[in-house]
Amino acid sequence: MEVVGLSFALVILATLSRMTCSFCLIAQRHLTGAKDLYLPQKLLRTQLGSTRGREGDGEGVGTAKVVAIPTSPIADMKPGTSGLRKKVSVWQEGNYLNNFIQSALDVMVEDPKSSTIVLGGDGRYFNAQAIQIIIQMAAAHGVKRIFVGKDGLLSTPAASAVIRERDGGVACMGIILTASHNPGGVDGDFGIKFNNAAGSPATEAVTERIFSRTQTIDEFFIVEGSPPLKLSRVGHKETVAGTCTIVDVIDPVEDYLGVLQDSFDFEGKKGGFLILYFFVYMYVLYPTHCCSAPPVYCSSRRI
């Protein structure tokens, strides 16, 4: 009887989670939007011969360099409230991914030389390849530092926590690779959404500007000749070859866990209930975020 009662309680909790959002996101409710930013493409090009694109600035392959690749607008690239979601095959076709990322960088990164961005995704098909491409494009754009979740993994609330908490909240934007509940796989969906400097989702005004930029783009920038970055070890730092951009591999849970511990009393009388709620939310509704559950449980219960 107790087992049936517990199972029923879990179902109720999962349903309530779907309707009202997880307690994990409550810490984000106080956030406000950041100002819209835009870096003119002409200014971007003038930097190719100075702080960007200088051969041998970074470690690794000396022949790596920033190149400008001609492209043309693609009509169907309007982000919704949860970013842009398309079939994996669409993202892999031509310059689709490149156009979208370049447009976002143009709009959201105002001063590349002093900028930090956060990058990660839910691990679905095409995540690993897209991460490497985005790193090379961000480096070509002149971004100073990129925080990347280990193995390219970073859940949406965890990315928000990193933006707000790590190094005093220095990041100006987050790039999150996810199509949420849409099915993944080679024939499934892939998506990208953006967070602003406050850690909250990019406002409609910002996404509208990104879309407008996609409709006028005529070239994108990427590092050519740079080897793939090593993202499998937390604490690993690597300079993108041919640039001054530093990639910093971070624990995908650490900052998120800190926010949760500051927001909830896991060790109090209701701590067990909160942990149970957390497990139901992560494993039943958001299995791609399940890497967060064991560290949160073990840390909060002092195991």
N, C-alpha and C positions, 0 to 999 in steps of 0.2 A: 504493500500500500504506500509505504514511504517512497519507494522508487517511482511509482506512478505519479505520486504527488510532485516529486522533484522534476520528473520529466515534463509534467504539465507546466510547472513553474518556468522551466527553461524555455519552453515554447512561447509562453506569455512574454518572457523577457526578450526573446529574439524578435517577437512581433513589435513590442514597444520600441525596441532599438531601431527597427526599420522606420517606424513612424515618427519618432521624436529625435533621432540621431543618438549617437553614443555619448556617454559621459566623457569619453576621451576628447571630444571636440569642444566641450564646454569652456575649456581654458582659452579657446580662441574667440569667444563671443564678444570680448571687449575690444577687439581689434578694429581699426579704421583703415580706410583706403589710403594709398600713397598717391602722390601727385603723378600725373601722366608725364612720361619722359620720352624724348625722341632725339636720336642722333642723326642728323642729316647725312645722306649717303655721300655727298660731295666731301664733307669733312672726313668721312671714313676713308675715302680714296686718298686724300692728301696725307694720311698717316701711314700709308703703305711704305713709304721710303724713310720714315722716321722711327716712331716707337713700335710700329707693326711691320711684320713681314721681313725683318732683317735676318738674313741667313746666318745660322749658327748662334743666335742669341740664346737658345735653350740648349739643354743637354740632349744627347742622343745623336741622331743622324744629322751631319753637318749640311747635307744638301736639302734638308727640309726648308720649305719657304711658304709664305702666304701667297696665294694666287687668287685672282678675280675670275670667276667663271660666268660667262654670259648666260642669261636665262630669260624667261618671259613669264608674264602673269598666268596664273591658273585660276579659272573662274570660281570653282567650288571650294573655297577655303575659309568660309565664315565660321568663326568659333561660336559655340553656344555658351550657356551658363556653366557648363562643365568642360570647357575646352573644345577641341576639335577631334571628333572620332570618325574614323574611316576604316575600311577593310585594310588589312595588312598589305595586300597587293597594291593598293592605291598609294600608301606611304612609300613603297619600294619602287614605284614607277617614276622614272625621269628625275626631275628636280623637286618633287613634291615636298619632301621633308626639308630640303635645303631652303626652298623659298619661304616656308613657314617659319623656320627657325631664324633665318636672317631678318625677316620682317619683325619678329618679336624682339630680337636684339637691337634693331634700329630704334624701336619704340621705347623699350624698357631700360636700356643701359645708356645712361646719359654721359658718364665719364668712364670709359673702359679702363683706363690706366689705373684707376683707384677702385674699381668695382670688384665685388665678389658675388658669385651666383651659386645657387644650390641646385644639384642635379641628381635625379634618381627616378626609379619607377617600380612598378609592381611585379616585374619579372616575367611578364607575358612574352609571347613570341615576338621577336624583333627588338626587344628591349636592349639586349647587349650590343647589337649592331648600331642602333640609333644612338645609344650613349656615346660610343666612340666617335660617331660623325658629329654629334653636337659638341663634344669636347674640342674637336679640331676646328669647328666653326667659331666657338666662343673664343678660342685662342687666337684665331685669325682676326676676330673682332677687336682684340686687344685686352680682353678681360684679365684682370690681375690674378685672380684666384678662383678656383672652382672646388667647392665641397661636393664630393661624390660619395653616395652610400656604398658600403662594401658590396662588391659584385654588381654594382649598379642598382641596388635595391634601396628604396626609400618610400614608405607609405605617405599618403597625403598629409595626415596630421603630424607625422614625424618630420616631414619637410618643412611644415609651418613652424615647428618647434626649433629646427635648426636655424631657419632664417631669423627668428626672434631672439634666440638664446646664444648661439655659438659666437664666441669672440665679441660679446656685447651687442650682437645683432647687426653685424656689418653688411650682410648680404642685401643686395638691391633687388633681387628677384629669385624666384624658384621655377625650375622647369621640371614638371612631374609627368612621367610617361605612364599613362593609365587610360583605360577605357571603362573604368569602374566595373559595373556588373555585366557589361557586354562580354559575351564569350570570346576567349582568346584562341590562339592556335594559328597555324599557317593560313587557314581559311577563315579565321575569325577577325576580330576588331583590334585596332591599336589606336591610341589617342594621346594627345598632349594638352596639358593645361598649365597655366602660369599663376604664380603667386606674386604679390607685390612685396615691397620692402617691409610691410607690416606683418607679413606672413599670411595674409588673407587672400582669397582669390582675386585675380585681376578684375577690376571693375569693367562694366559694360563699355564705358568710354574708352578704356585701354584696349579691350579686345576689338572694338570697332576701328580703332586706329591701326591695330595690327592687320585687320582685314583690308583696310584701305591701302596699307603699305604693300600687301600681297598683290594688289591690283595695279601697282605701278613699278614693281621691282624689275630691274633689268640685269642684275648681276648679284652673285653672292660670293662670300669670301671663305676660304677654307685652307688649312695647312696641307700642303702636298708633300709627300715623302716622309711623313712622320709615322713611326710604328705605333701599333695599338698601345694604349696605356694599361698598366697593370693595376687592377682594381680589386684584387683578392685578399689584400692584407690591410687591416685597420692600422692607421698611422703612417702608411706609405705615402711619400710625397715625391712627385715627379714633375719636372718641367717639360711642357710640350715642346718637342724639337722645333727649332726655327722661330721660337717665340719666347716671351718672358713669362708666360702663363704657368702658374703652379697648380697642379691637381693634388688635392688633399683628400685621401680616402678616409672616411669617417665611419664610426659605429652607427648603423642606421636606427639604433634604439636609444642611445645615451641621452640625447637632448630631450627626446620625447618622454623618457622615463622621469627625467628631472622635473618636467612640467607637471606630470601626473602626481608625483610625490609632493610637489608644492601645492597642488590643488585638492588632493584627497587624503584622508587619514586612513591609509590601508592597514595600519596597525591598531586602529581603534576597534570599538565594538562592532562596527559595521564593515570592517575591513574585509572579512570573509565574503560577505555579500557582494561587495564591490569587485573583488577578484573574480568571483563566479560570473558576475555580469560581464566583466571584461573578457573572460574566456568564451562565453556564449557569443558575444559580439564578434570577436576576432575569428573564431573557428567556424561558426555557423554562417555568418553573414559576409565576412571579409577574410577568407582564407589566405589571400595573398599578403595580408598583414600579420599572419600568425607568428612571424619571427619575433614580434614584439611581446607576445604573451609570456613565454617562459622567463625572460629577464625581468619583466615587471613582477611576475609572481614570486620568483626566487628572491629578488631584492626586497620587495615589500614584506615578505614573510620571514626574511632573514634566514633563508635556507642555504 
